Amino acid sequence: MKKIAIFALAAFALASCNNETPKVEEKTQGQQAPAELKIAYVEVDSLMTQYTFCKEQAEILEKKSQNIQNTLNQKTQSLQSAAAKFQQDVQNNKYTQQQAEAVQASLMKQQNDLQALQQRLGNEFQAETEKFNVALHDSLQHFLAQYNKTKKYSLILTKQGDNILYADKSFNITNDVIAGLNKAYKPGKKEEKKEEKK
């Protein structure tokens, strides 16, 4: 599950930027294309590790993933122990046929319940990850809209891994974006309450 949490965060660029159509400003009548194309890019990997919101959410998702894994491991071990005990008791003729069938049915129900729990917890985790991706996408889009009022870039790209084959470092606005996002970020009520108690 830990790998799922980290993958979900790293997939931000794909989930949030590639799934939606990029915002393209419509030309009004008489408006000409800029004579000079001004391009910039943001390194998603740096954004994920340096934007406070991302770091906090990564920690929350990692803890949730670990809790899910611990819960499932505990229930799986309990079921395996019960099944092993049942097998041993059957071999030692401790049950009548009717009792054995009842215990076996109970074990099958526990197994089905465990599978349902695994599915439910997986869906909840995925929904929480998607909620984070939407919130991250929205905060980035909102910040870039404000940021670009003065910077006037024609195009701002995301760079993750090698998806841009070559880019001059002078086009890299990652540090500006991270600094601006961190400055604008207001932690949620839970974090504020923790700070007040300290």
BELBEL-V145417 format. One line per field, one symbol per residue. burial: b if it has 9 or more other C-alpha atoms within 8 Angstrom, else e. A space follows every 10 residues. Layout:
burial = ???
This chain:
burial = beeebbebbb ebbebbbbee eeeeeeeeee eeeeeeeebb bbbbbbbbbb bbbbbebbee bbebbbebbe ebeebbeebe ebbeebeebb eeeebeeeeb eebbeebeeb beebeeebee beeebeebbe ebbbebbebb eebbeeebee eebeebebbb eeeeeeeeee bbbbeebbbb bbeeeeeeee ebeeeeee
